[in-house]
Amino acid sequence: MKSTTLYWEDTPFDISFTYTPFVKGRAYGEPSECYEDEGGEVEIDNISVVGFNITDAIKPSVYALCVTKATEDAREEQIDERLELSDVPF
């Protein structure tokens, strides 16, 4: 489980979520070797403010902001992990 914080109107929304890593598909070569993009989905486990779970009580627009923040952070972390691997000299 991952976590991040969204600050909206000076209020910290603590977001716990699960992220399925994005895997780029392949659309070239032999048909048997091609596959679609997979992953990249975020599932919100909990949104809290000052320790109180508000996941079911917030407006859909605020929930959408939380999903966007979680998705951006998870993708950025995945990119950082790939860059660290590419820093290894061959």
mmCIF file as gemmi writes it, N, C-alpha and C atoms, coordinates in Angstrom:
data_model
loop_
_atom_site.group_PDB
_atom_site.id
_atom_site.type_symbol
_atom_site.label_atom_id
_atom_site.label_alt_id
_atom_site.label_comp_id
_atom_site.label_asym_id
_atom_site.label_entity_id
_atom_site.label_seq_id
_atom_site.pdbx_PDB_ins_code
_atom_site.Cartn_x
_atom_site.Cartn_y
_atom_site.Cartn_z
_atom_site.occupancy
_atom_site.B_iso_or_equiv
_atom_site.pdbx_formal_charge
_atom_site.auth_seq_id
_atom_site.auth_asym_id
_atom_site.pdbx_PDB_model_num
ATOM 1 N N . MET Axp A 1 ? 0.843 -1.166 0 1 0 ? 1 A 1
ATOM 2 C CA . MET Axp A 1 ? 0 0 0 1 0 ? 1 A 1
ATOM 3 C C . MET Axp A 1 ? 0.896 1.239 0 1 0 ? 1 A 1
ATOM 4 N N . LYS Axp A 2 ? 0.496 2.24 -0.761 1 0 ? 2 A 1
ATOM 5 C CA . LYS Axp A 2 ? 1.233 3.485 -0.866 1 0 ? 2 A 1
ATOM 6 C C . LYS Axp A 2 ? 0.41 4.597 -0.225 1 0 ? 2 A 1
ATOM 7 N N . SER Axp A 3 ? 1.054 5.734 0.005 1 0 ? 3 A 1
ATOM 8 C CA . SER Axp A 3 ? 0.319 6.867 0.573 1 0 ? 3 A 1
ATOM 9 C C . SER Axp A 3 ? 0.88 8.171 0.029 1 0 ? 3 A 1
ATOM 10 N N . THR Axp A 4 ? 0.033 9.19 0.037 1 0 ? 4 A 1
ATOM 11 C CA . THR Axp A 4 ? 0.408 10.527 -0.384 1 0 ? 4 A 1
ATOM 12 C C . THR Axp A 4 ? -0.514 11.509 0.323 1 0 ? 4 A 1
ATOM 13 N N . THR Axp A 5 ? -0.212 12.786 0.194 1 0 ? 5 A 1
ATOM 14 C CA . THR Axp A 5 ? -1.057 13.821 0.798 1 0 ? 5 A 1
ATOM 15 C C . THR Axp A 5 ? -1.412 14.853 -0.251 1 0 ? 5 A 1
ATOM 16 N N . LEU Axp A 6 ? -2.688 15.159 -0.331 1 0 ? 6 A 1
ATOM 17 C CA . LEU Axp A 6 ? -3.198 16.21 -1.206 1 0 ? 6 A 1
ATOM 18 C C . LEU Axp A 6 ? -3.586 17.381 -0.328 1 0 ? 6 A 1
ATOM 19 N N . TYR Axp A 7 ? -3.043 18.55 -0.631 1 0 ? 7 A 1
ATOM 20 C CA . TYR Axp A 7 ? -3.42 19.756 0.1 1 0 ? 7 A 1
ATOM 21 C C . TYR Axp A 7 ? -4.439 20.512 -0.751 1 0 ? 7 A 1
ATOM 22 N N . TRP Axp A 8 ? -5.632 20.678 -0.199 1 0 ? 8 A 1
ATOM 23 C CA . TRP Axp A 8 ? -6.703 21.375 -0.906 1 0 ? 8 A 1
ATOM 24 C C . TRP Axp A 8 ? -7.304 22.391 0.044 1 0 ? 8 A 1
ATOM 25 N N . GLU Axp A 9 ? -7.204 23.669 -0.349 1 0 ? 9 A 1
ATOM 26 C CA . GLU Axp A 9 ? -7.665 24.766 0.505 1 0 ? 9 A 1
ATOM 27 C C . GLU Axp A 9 ? -7.069 24.658 1.911 1 0 ? 9 A 1
ATOM 28 N N . ASP Axp A 10 ? -5.765 24.435 1.98 1 0 ? 10 A 1
ATOM 29 C CA . ASP Axp A 10 ? -4.996 24.338 3.223 1 0 ? 10 A 1
ATOM 30 C C . ASP Axp A 10 ? -5.379 23.148 4.105 1 0 ? 10 A 1
ATOM 31 N N . THR Axp A 11 ? -6.134 22.207 3.556 1 0 ? 11 A 1
ATOM 32 C CA . THR Axp A 11 ? -6.519 21.018 4.309 1 0 ? 11 A 1
ATOM 33 C C . THR Axp A 11 ? -5.752 19.819 3.759 1 0 ? 11 A 1
ATOM 34 N N . PRO Axp A 12 ? -5.022 19.097 4.624 1 0 ? 12 A 1
ATOM 35 C CA . PRO Axp A 12 ? -4.309 17.91 4.145 1 0 ? 12 A 1
ATOM 36 C C . PRO Axp A 12 ? -5.234 16.687 4.09 1 0 ? 12 A 1
ATOM 37 N N . PHE Axp A 13 ? -5.324 16.106 2.924 1 0 ? 13 A 1
ATOM 38 C CA . PHE Axp A 13 ? -6.065 14.861 2.731 1 0 ? 13 A 1
ATOM 39 C C . PHE Axp A 13 ? -5.029 13.748 2.614 1 0 ? 13 A 1
ATOM 40 N N . ASP Axp A 14 ? -4.971 12.874 3.617 1 0 ? 14 A 1
ATOM 41 C CA . ASP Axp A 14 ? -4.034 11.751 3.595 1 0 ? 14 A 1
ATOM 42 C C . ASP Axp A 14 ? -4.688 10.602 2.826 1 0 ? 14 A 1
ATOM 43 N N . ILE Axp A 15 ? -4.022 10.163 1.778 1 0 ? 15 A 1
ATOM 44 C CA . ILE Axp A 15 ? -4.584 9.17 0.866 1 0 ? 15 A 1
ATOM 45 C C . ILE Axp A 15 ? -3.757 7.897 0.928 1 0 ? 15 A 1
ATOM 46 N N . SER Axp A 16 ? -4.41 6.78 1.238 1 0 ? 16 A 1
ATOM 47 C CA . SER Axp A 16 ? -3.78 5.459 1.163 1 0 ? 16 A 1
ATOM 48 C C . SER Axp A 16 ? -4.373 4.763 -0.054 1 0 ? 16 A 1
ATOM 49 N N . PHE Axp A 17 ? -3.503 4.154 -0.855 1 0 ? 17 A 1
ATOM 50 C CA . PHE Axp A 17 ? -3.986 3.56 -2.097 1 0 ? 17 A 1
ATOM 51 C C . PHE Axp A 17 ? -3.126 2.387 -2.542 1 0 ? 17 A 1
ATOM 52 N N . THR Axp A 18 ? -3.678 1.621 -3.444 1 0 ? 18 A 1
ATOM 53 C CA . THR Axp A 18 ? -2.974 0.52 -4.073 1 0 ? 18 A 1
ATOM 54 C C . THR Axp A 18 ? -2.828 0.869 -5.55 1 0 ? 18 A 1
ATOM 55 N N . TYR Axp A 19 ? -1.659 0.622 -6.11 1 0 ? 19 A 1
ATOM 56 C CA . TYR Axp A 19 ? -1.371 0.974 -7.495 1 0 ? 19 A 1
ATOM 57 C C . TYR Axp A 19 ? -0.859 -0.251 -8.234 1 0 ? 19 A 1
ATOM 58 N N . THR Axp A 20 ? -1.452 -0.513 -9.384 1 0 ? 20 A 1
ATOM 59 C CA . THR Axp A 20 ? -0.969 -1.575 -10.256 1 0 ? 20 A 1
ATOM 60 C C . THR Axp A 20 ? -0.012 -0.931 -11.255 1 0 ? 20 A 1
ATOM 61 N N . PRO Axp A 21 ? 1.265 -1.321 -11.255 1 0 ? 21 A 1
ATOM 62 C CA . PRO Axp A 21 ? 2.231 -0.675 -12.146 1 0 ? 21 A 1
ATOM 63 C C . PRO Axp A 21 ? 1.807 -0.76 -13.615 1 0 ? 21 A 1
ATOM 64 N N . PHE Axp A 22 ? 2.116 0.295 -14.351 1 0 ? 22 A 1
ATOM 65 C CA . PHE Axp A 22 ? 1.801 0.361 -15.774 1 0 ? 22 A 1
ATOM 66 C C . PHE Axp A 22 ? 2.845 -0.407 -16.565 1 0 ? 22 A 1
ATOM 67 N N . VAL Axp A 23 ? 2.382 -1.234 -17.483 1 0 ? 23 A 1
ATOM 68 C CA . VAL Axp A 23 ? 3.259 -1.976 -18.384 1 0 ? 23 A 1
ATOM 69 C C . VAL Axp A 23 ? 2.844 -1.625 -19.803 1 0 ? 23 A 1
ATOM 70 N N . LYS Axp A 24 ? 3.753 -1.012 -20.552 1 0 ? 24 A 1
ATOM 71 C CA . LYS Axp A 24 ? 3.483 -0.596 -21.918 1 0 ? 24 A 1
ATOM 72 C C . LYS Axp A 24 ? 3.277 -1.814 -22.802 1 0 ? 24 A 1
ATOM 73 N N . GLY Axp A 25 ? 2.245 -1.764 -23.613 1 0 ? 25 A 1
ATOM 74 C CA . GLY Axp A 25 ? 1.955 -2.847 -24.537 1 0 ? 25 A 1
ATOM 75 C C . GLY Axp A 25 ? 2.919 -2.859 -25.706 1 0 ? 25 A 1
ATOM 76 N N . ARG Axp A 26 ? 2.746 -3.856 -26.538 1 0 ? 26 A 1
ATOM 77 C CA . ARG Axp A 26 ? 3.583 -3.977 -27.725 1 0 ? 26 A 1
ATOM 78 C C . ARG Axp A 26 ? 2.654 -4.117 -28.924 1 0 ? 26 A 1
ATOM 79 N N . ALA Axp A 27 ? 2.824 -3.232 -29.915 1 0 ? 27 A 1
ATOM 80 C CA . ALA Axp A 27 ? 1.932 -3.218 -31.077 1 0 ? 27 A 1
ATOM 81 C C . ALA Axp A 27 ? 2.687 -3.423 -32.386 1 0 ? 27 A 1
ATOM 82 N N . TYR Axp A 28 ? 3.81 -4.099 -32.314 1 0 ? 28 A 1
ATOM 83 C CA . TYR Axp A 28 ? 4.598 -4.343 -33.524 1 0 ? 28 A 1
ATOM 84 C C . TYR Axp A 28 ? 5.174 -5.748 -33.455 1 0 ? 28 A 1
ATOM 85 N N . GLY Axp A 29 ? 5.646 -6.226 -34.577 1 0 ? 29 A 1
ATOM 86 C CA . GLY Axp A 29 ? 6.213 -7.568 -34.626 1 0 ? 29 A 1
ATOM 87 C C . GLY Axp A 29 ? 5.156 -8.616 -34.916 1 0 ? 29 A 1
ATOM 88 N N . GLU Axp A 30 ? 5.47 -9.84 -34.598 1 0 ? 30 A 1
ATOM 89 C CA . GLU Axp A 30 ? 4.544 -10.955 -34.816 1 0 ? 30 A 1
ATOM 90 C C . GLU Axp A 30 ? 3.298 -10.785 -33.961 1 0 ? 30 A 1
ATOM 91 N N . PRO Axp A 31 ? 2.121 -11.086 -34.512 1 0 ? 31 A 1
ATOM 92 C CA . PRO Axp A 31 ? 0.881 -10.954 -33.728 1 0 ? 31 A 1
ATOM 93 C C . PRO Axp A 31 ? 0.908 -11.708 -32.409 1 0 ? 31 A 1
ATOM 94 N N . SER Axp A 32 ? 1.57 -12.845 -32.376 1 0 ? 32 A 1
ATOM 95 C CA . SER Axp A 32 ? 1.622 -13.627 -31.141 1 0 ? 32 A 1
ATOM 96 C C . SER Axp A 32 ? 2.47 -12.953 -30.06 1 0 ? 32 A 1
ATOM 97 N N . GLU Axp A 33 ? 3.297 -11.962 -30.455 1 0 ? 33 A 1
ATOM 98 C CA . GLU Axp A 33 ? 4.156 -11.257 -29.51 1 0 ? 33 A 1
ATOM 99 C C . GLU Axp A 33 ? 3.592 -9.897 -29.101 1 0 ? 33 A 1
ATOM 100 N N . CYS Axp A 34 ? 2.41 -9.529 -29.628 1 0 ? 34 A 1
ATOM 101 C CA . CYS Axp A 34 ? 1.8 -8.238 -29.324 1 0 ? 34 A 1
ATOM 102 C C . CYS Axp A 34 ? 0.836 -8.368 -28.143 1 0 ? 34 A 1
ATOM 103 N N . TYR Axp A 35 ? 0.734 -7.301 -27.381 1 0 ? 35 A 1
ATOM 104 C CA . TYR Axp A 35 ? -0.196 -7.276 -26.249 1 0 ? 35 A 1
ATOM 105 C C . TYR Axp A 35 ? -0.545 -5.825 -25.936 1 0 ? 35 A 1
ATOM 106 N N . GLU Axp A 36 ? -1.666 -5.636 -25.256 1 0 ? 36 A 1
ATOM 107 C CA . GLU Axp A 36 ? -2.15 -4.3 -24.918 1 0 ? 36 A 1
ATOM 108 C C . GLU Axp A 36 ? -1.472 -3.777 -23.657 1 0 ? 36 A 1
ATOM 109 N N . ASP Axp A 37 ? -1.588 -2.445 -23.459 1 0 ? 37 A 1
ATOM 110 C CA . ASP Axp A 37 ? -1.117 -1.843 -22.211 1 0 ? 37 A 1
ATOM 111 C C . ASP Axp A 37 ? -1.844 -2.499 -21.042 1 0 ? 37 A 1
ATOM 112 N N . GLU Axp A 38 ? -1.148 -2.625 -19.921 1 0 ? 38 A 1
ATOM 113 C CA . GLU Axp A 38 ? -1.755 -3.201 -18.724 1 0 ? 38 A 1
ATOM 114 C C . GLU Axp A 38 ? -1.403 -2.355 -17.51 1 0 ? 38 A 1
ATOM 115 N N . GLY Axp A 39 ? -2.27 -2.396 -16.529 1 0 ? 39 A 1
ATOM 116 C CA . GLY Axp A 39 ? -1.995 -1.748 -15.249 1 0 ? 39 A 1
ATOM 117 C C . GLY Axp A 39 ? -2.209 -0.25 -15.28 1 0 ? 39 A 1
ATOM 118 N N . GLY Axp A 40 ? -1.601 0.412 -14.297 1 0 ? 40 A 1
ATOM 119 C CA . GLY Axp A 40 ? -1.717 1.849 -14.17 1 0 ? 40 A 1
ATOM 120 C C . GLY Axp A 40 ? -2.951 2.293 -13.403 1 0 ? 40 A 1
ATOM 121 N N . GLU Axp A 41 ? -3.655 1.337 -12.795 1 0 ? 41 A 1
ATOM 122 C CA . GLU Axp A 41 ? -4.868 1.684 -12.059 1 0 ? 41 A 1
ATOM 123 C C . GLU Axp A 41 ? -4.566 1.966 -10.59 1 0 ? 41 A 1
ATOM 124 N N . VAL Axp A 42 ? -5.344 2.882 -10.053 1 0 ? 42 A 1
ATOM 125 C CA . VAL Axp A 42 ? -5.247 3.244 -8.636 1 0 ? 42 A 1
ATOM 126 C C . VAL Axp A 42 ? -6.548 2.85 -7.955 1 0 ? 42 A 1
ATOM 127 N N . GLU Axp A 43 ? -6.418 2.215 -6.794 1 0 ? 43 A 1
ATOM 128 C CA . GLU Axp A 43 ? -7.585 1.905 -5.967 1 0 ? 43 A 1
ATOM 129 C C . GLU Axp A 43 ? -7.387 2.602 -4.629 1 0 ? 43 A 1
ATOM 130 N N . ILE Axp A 44 ? -8.299 3.517 -4.32 1 0 ? 44 A 1
ATOM 131 C CA . ILE Axp A 44 ? -8.21 4.263 -3.066 1 0 ? 44 A 1
ATOM 132 C C . ILE Axp A 44 ? -8.67 3.357 -1.929 1 0 ? 44 A 1
ATOM 133 N N . ASP Axp A 45 ? -7.822 3.204 -0.925 1 0 ? 45 A 1
ATOM 134 C CA . ASP Axp A 45 ? -8.162 2.399 0.243 1 0 ? 45 A 1
ATOM 135 C C . ASP Axp A 45 ? -8.752 3.253 1.357 1 0 ? 45 A 1
ATOM 136 N N . ASN Axp A 46 ? -8.21 4.478 1.503 1 0 ? 46 A 1
ATOM 137 C CA . ASN Axp A 46 ? -8.641 5.325 2.604 1 0 ? 46 A 1
ATOM 138 C C . ASN Axp A 46 ? -8.258 6.775 2.325 1 0 ? 46 A 1
ATOM 139 N N . ILE Axp A 47 ? -9.151 7.688 2.632 1 0 ? 47 A 1
ATOM 140 C CA . ILE Axp A 47 ? -8.851 9.122 2.611 1 0 ? 47 A 1
ATOM 141 C C . ILE Axp A 47 ? -9.214 9.64 3.995 1 0 ? 47 A 1
ATOM 142 N N . SER Axp A 48 ? -8.248 10.313 4.621 1 0 ? 48 A 1
ATOM 143 C CA . SER Axp A 48 ? -8.518 10.81 5.965 1 0 ? 48 A 1
ATOM 144 C C . SER Axp A 48 ? -8.038 12.248 6.113 1 0 ? 48 A 1
ATOM 145 N N . VAL Axp A 49 ? -8.694 12.947 7.027 1 0 ? 49 A 1
ATOM 146 C CA . VAL Axp A 49 ? -8.317 14.305 7.398 1 0 ? 49 A 1
ATOM 147 C C . VAL Axp A 49 ? -8.222 14.313 8.919 1 0 ? 49 A 1
ATOM 148 N N . VAL Axp A 50 ? -7.066 14.704 9.43 1 0 ? 50 A 1
ATOM 149 C CA . VAL Axp A 50 ? -6.793 14.746 10.868 1 0 ? 50 A 1
ATOM 150 C C . VAL Axp A 50 ? -7.129 13.393 11.513 1 0 ? 50 A 1
ATOM 151 N N . GLY Axp A 51 ? -6.783 12.315 10.827 1 0 ? 51 A 1
ATOM 152 C CA . GLY Axp A 51 ? -6.986 10.977 11.372 1 0 ? 51 A 1
ATOM 153 C C . GLY Axp A 51 ? -8.38 10.399 11.231 1 0 ? 51 A 1
ATOM 154 N N . PHE Axp A 52 ? -9.325 11.148 10.695 1 0 ? 52 A 1
ATOM 155 C CA . PHE Axp A 52 ? -10.693 10.654 10.527 1 0 ? 52 A 1
ATOM 156 C C . PHE Axp A 52 ? -10.9 10.186 9.084 1 0 ? 52 A 1
ATOM 157 N N . ASN Axp A 53 ? -11.399 8.975 8.943 1 0 ? 53 A 1
ATOM 158 C CA . ASN Axp A 53 ? -11.683 8.418 7.629 1 0 ? 53 A 1
ATOM 159 C C . ASN Axp A 53 ? -12.887 9.141 7.021 1 0 ? 53 A 1
ATOM 160 N N . ILE Axp A 54 ? -12.676 9.783 5.879 1 0 ? 54 A 1
ATOM 161 C CA . ILE Axp A 54 ? -13.762 10.519 5.218 1 0 ? 54 A 1
ATOM 162 C C . ILE Axp A 54 ? -14.023 9.984 3.81 1 0 ? 54 A 1
ATOM 163 N N . THR Axp A 55 ? -13.504 8.807 3.501 1 0 ? 55 A 1
ATOM 164 C CA . THR Axp A 55 ? -13.598 8.255 2.153 1 0 ? 55 A 1
ATOM 165 C C . THR Axp A 55 ? -15.021 8.267 1.614 1 0 ? 55 A 1
ATOM 166 N N . ASP Axp A 56 ? -15.97 7.84 2.416 1 0 ? 56 A 1
ATOM 167 C CA . ASP Axp A 56 ? -17.353 7.737 1.954 1 0 ? 56 A 1
ATOM 168 C C . ASP Axp A 56 ? -18.131 9.037 2.091 1 0 ? 56 A 1
ATOM 169 N N . ALA Axp A 57 ? -17.535 10.064 2.692 1 0 ? 57 A 1
ATOM 170 C CA . ALA Axp A 57 ? -18.27 11.299 2.977 1 0 ? 57 A 1
ATOM 171 C C . ALA Axp A 57 ? -17.901 12.471 2.067 1 0 ? 57 A 1
ATOM 172 N N . ILE Axp A 58 ? -16.85 12.326 1.272 1 0 ? 58 A 1
ATOM 173 C CA . ILE Axp A 58 ? -16.421 13.473 0.469 1 0 ? 58 A 1
ATOM 174 C C . ILE Axp A 58 ? -17.169 13.544 -0.861 1 0 ? 58 A 1
ATOM 175 N N . LYS Axp A 59 ? -17.176 14.74 -1.427 1 0 ? 59 A 1
ATOM 176 C CA . LYS Axp A 59 ? -17.821 14.962 -2.72 1 0 ? 59 A 1
ATOM 177 C C . LYS Axp A 59 ? -17.072 14.203 -3.811 1 0 ? 59 A 1
ATOM 178 N N . PRO Axp A 60 ? -17.781 13.787 -4.861 1 0 ? 60 A 1
ATOM 179 C CA . PRO Axp A 60 ? -17.118 13.092 -5.971 1 0 ? 60 A 1
ATOM 180 C C . PRO Axp A 60 ? -15.972 13.896 -6.597 1 0 ? 60 A 1
ATOM 181 N N . SER Axp A 61 ? -16.105 15.213 -6.645 1 0 ? 61 A 1
ATOM 182 C CA . SER Axp A 61 ? -15.044 16.032 -7.241 1 0 ? 61 A 1
ATOM 183 C C . SER Axp A 61 ? -13.762 15.989 -6.405 1 0 ? 61 A 1
ATOM 184 N N . VAL Axp A 62 ? -13.887 15.969 -5.091 1 0 ? 62 A 1
ATOM 185 C CA . VAL Axp A 62 ? -12.714 15.882 -4.211 1 0 ? 62 A 1
ATOM 186 C C . VAL Axp A 62 ? -12.114 14.482 -4.288 1 0 ? 62 A 1
ATOM 187 N N . TYR Axp A 63 ? -12.974 13.468 -4.36 1 0 ? 63 A 1
ATOM 188 C CA . TYR Axp A 63 ? -12.499 12.088 -4.525 1 0 ? 63 A 1
ATOM 189 C C . TYR Axp A 63 ? -11.686 11.98 -5.816 1 0 ? 63 A 1
ATOM 190 N N . ALA Axp A 64 ? -12.182 12.593 -6.892 1 0 ? 64 A 1
ATOM 191 C CA . ALA Axp A 64 ? -11.472 12.562 -8.176 1 0 ? 64 A 1
ATOM 192 C C . ALA Axp A 64 ? -10.104 13.235 -8.066 1 0 ? 64 A 1
ATOM 193 N N . LEU Axp A 65 ? -10.019 14.334 -7.321 1 0 ? 65 A 1
ATOM 194 C CA . LEU Axp A 65 ? -8.725 14.99 -7.096 1 0 ? 65 A 1
ATOM 195 C C . LEU Axp A 65 ? -7.761 14.06 -6.36 1 0 ? 65 A 1
ATOM 196 N N . CYS Axp A 66 ? -8.279 13.326 -5.391 1 0 ? 66 A 1
ATOM 197 C CA . CYS Axp A 66 ? -7.448 12.383 -4.631 1 0 ? 66 A 1
ATOM 198 C C . CYS Axp A 66 ? -6.945 11.257 -5.53 1 0 ? 66 A 1
ATOM 199 N N . VAL Axp A 67 ? -7.797 10.751 -6.401 1 0 ? 67 A 1
ATOM 200 C CA . VAL Axp A 67 ? -7.385 9.699 -7.337 1 0 ? 67 A 1
ATOM 201 C C . VAL Axp A 67 ? -6.314 10.237 -8.277 1 0 ? 67 A 1
ATOM 202 N N . THR Axp A 68 ? -6.493 11.449 -8.775 1 0 ? 68 A 1
ATOM 203 C CA . THR Axp A 68 ? -5.512 12.053 -9.667 1 0 ? 68 A 1
ATOM 204 C C . THR Axp A 68 ? -4.168 12.224 -8.975 1 0 ? 68 A 1
ATOM 205 N N . LYS Axp A 69 ? -4.178 12.717 -7.749 1 0 ? 69 A 1
ATOM 206 C CA . LYS Axp A 69 ? -2.941 12.903 -6.982 1 0 ? 69 A 1
ATOM 207 C C . LYS Axp A 69 ? -2.237 11.569 -6.752 1 0 ? 69 A 1
ATOM 208 N N . ALA Axp A 70 ? -2.991 10.543 -6.368 1 0 ? 70 A 1
ATOM 209 C CA . ALA Axp A 70 ? -2.413 9.222 -6.118 1 0 ? 70 A 1
ATOM 210 C C . ALA Axp A 70 ? -1.821 8.654 -7.41 1 0 ? 70 A 1
ATOM 211 N N . THR Axp A 71 ? -2.526 8.803 -8.517 1 0 ? 71 A 1
ATOM 212 C CA . THR Axp A 71 ? -2.05 8.291 -9.809 1 0 ? 71 A 1
ATOM 213 C C . THR Axp A 71 ? -0.762 8.995 -10.223 1 0 ? 71 A 1
ATOM 214 N N . GLU Axp A 72 ? -0.729 10.306 -10.112 1 0 ? 72 A 1
ATOM 215 C CA . GLU Axp A 72 ? 0.473 11.06 -10.477 1 0 ? 72 A 1
ATOM 216 C C . GLU Axp A 72 ? 1.671 10.654 -9.632 1 0 ? 72 A 1
ATOM 217 N N . ASP Axp A 73 ? 1.473 10.539 -8.324 1 0 ? 73 A 1
ATOM 218 C CA . ASP Axp A 73 ? 2.578 10.158 -7.44 1 0 ? 73 A 1
ATOM 219 C C . ASP Axp A 73 ? 3.072 8.743 -7.734 1 0 ? 73 A 1
ATOM 220 N N . ALA Axp A 74 ? 2.145 7.822 -7.968 1 0 ? 74 A 1
ATOM 221 C CA . ALA Axp A 74 ? 2.531 6.437 -8.238 1 0 ? 74 A 1
ATOM 222 C C . ALA Axp A 74 ? 3.293 6.333 -9.557 1 0 ? 74 A 1
ATOM 223 N N . ARG Axp A 75 ? 2.843 7.036 -10.578 1 0 ? 75 A 1
ATOM 224 C CA . ARG Axp A 75 ? 3.537 7.004 -11.877 1 0 ? 75 A 1
ATOM 225 C C . ARG Axp A 75 ? 4.913 7.65 -11.772 1 0 ? 75 A 1
ATOM 226 N N . GLU Axp A 76 ? 5.017 8.738 -11.029 1 0 ? 76 A 1
ATOM 227 C CA . GLU Axp A 76 ? 6.308 9.392 -10.834 1 0 ? 76 A 1
ATOM 228 C C . GLU Axp A 76 ? 7.279 8.45 -10.124 1 0 ? 76 A 1
ATOM 229 N N . GLU Axp A 77 ? 6.787 7.741 -9.127 1 0 ? 77 A 1
ATOM 230 C CA . GLU Axp A 77 ? 7.632 6.777 -8.405 1 0 ? 77 A 1
ATOM 231 C C . GLU Axp A 77 ? 8.08 5.659 -9.345 1 0 ? 77 A 1
ATOM 232 N N . GLN Axp A 78 ? 7.182 5.194 -10.207 1 0 ? 78 A 1
ATOM 233 C CA . GLN Axp A 78 ? 7.531 4.137 -11.148 1 0 ? 78 A 1
ATOM 234 C C . GLN Axp A 78 ? 8.596 4.624 -12.128 1 0 ? 78 A 1
ATOM 235 N N . ILE Axp A 79 ? 8.493 5.864 -12.593 1 0 ? 79 A 1
ATOM 236 C CA . ILE Axp A 79 ? 9.5 6.434 -13.491 1 0 ? 79 A 1
ATOM 237 C C . ILE Axp A 79 ? 10.835 6.544 -12.77 1 0 ? 79 A 1
ATOM 238 N N . ASP Axp A 80 ? 10.819 7.021 -11.527 1 0 ? 80 A 1
ATOM 239 C CA . ASP Axp A 80 ? 12.056 7.135 -10.744 1 0 ? 80 A 1
ATOM 240 C C . ASP Axp A 80 ? 12.736 5.783 -10.584 1 0 ? 80 A 1
ATOM 241 N N . GLU Axp A 81 ? 11.945 4.738 -10.34 1 0 ? 81 A 1
ATOM 242 C CA . GLU Axp A 81 ? 12.512 3.394 -10.192 1 0 ? 81 A 1
ATOM 243 C C . GLU Axp A 81 ? 13.172 2.942 -11.49 1 0 ? 81 A 1
ATOM 244 N N . ARG Axp A 82 ? 12.542 3.233 -12.616 1 0 ? 82 A 1
ATOM 245 C CA . ARG Axp A 82 ? 13.127 2.862 -13.92 1 0 ? 82 A 1
ATOM 246 C C . ARG Axp A 82 ? 14.412 3.628 -14.188 1 0 ? 82 A 1
ATOM 247 N N . LEU Axp A 83 ? 14.439 4.917 -13.804 1 0 ? 83 A 1
ATOM 248 C CA . LEU Axp A 83 ? 15.653 5.716 -14.006 1 0 ? 83 A 1
ATOM 249 C C . LEU Axp A 83 ? 16.79 5.187 -13.149 1 0 ? 83 A 1
ATOM 250 N N . GLU Axp A 84 ? 16.499 4.771 -11.933 1 0 ? 84 A 1
ATOM 251 C CA . GLU Axp A 84 ? 17.541 4.211 -11.069 1 0 ? 84 A 1
ATOM 252 C C . GLU Axp A 84 ? 18.127 2.958 -11.704 1 0 ? 84 A 1
ATOM 253 N N . LEU Axp A 85 ? 17.295 2.136 -12.313 1 0 ? 85 A 1
ATOM 254 C CA . LEU Axp A 85 ? 17.793 0.933 -12.974 1 0 ? 85 A 1
ATOM 255 C C . LEU Axp A 85 ? 18.644 1.274 -14.193 1 0 ? 85 A 1
ATOM 256 N N . SER Axp A 86 ? 18.274 2.355 -14.899 1 0 ? 86 A 1
ATOM 257 C CA . SER Axp A 86 ? 19.03 2.715 -16.094 1 0 ? 86 A 1
ATOM 258 C C . SER Axp A 86 ? 20.341 3.412 -15.755 1 0 ? 86 A 1
ATOM 259 N N . ASP Axp A 87 ? 20.54 3.814 -14.516 1 0 ? 87 A 1
ATOM 260 C CA . ASP Axp A 87 ? 21.792 4.44 -14.096 1 0 ? 87 A 1
ATOM 261 C C . ASP Axp A 87 ? 22.938 3.435 -13.939 1 0 ? 87 A 1
ATOM 262 N N . VAL Axp A 88 ? 22.601 2.161 -13.985 1 0 ? 88 A 1
ATOM 263 C CA . VAL Axp A 88 ? 23.612 1.119 -13.812 1 0 ? 88 A 1
ATOM 264 C C . VAL Axp A 88 ? 24.465 1.038 -15.072 1 0 ? 88 A 1
ATOM 265 N N . PRO Axp A 89 ? 25.776 1.235 -14.97 1 0 ? 89 A 1
ATOM 266 C CA . PRO Axp A 89 ? 26.628 1.153 -16.16 1 0 ? 89 A 1
ATOM 267 C C . PRO Axp A 89 ? 26.727 -0.274 -16.665 1 0 ? 89 A 1
ATOM 268 N N . PHE Axp A 90 ? 26.784 -0.409 -17.967 1 0 ? 90 A 1
ATOM 269 C CA . PHE Axp A 90 ? 26.873 -1.755 -18.587 1 0 ? 90 A 1
ATOM 270 C C . PHE Axp A 90 ? 28.296 -2.106 -18.9 1 0 ? 90 A 1
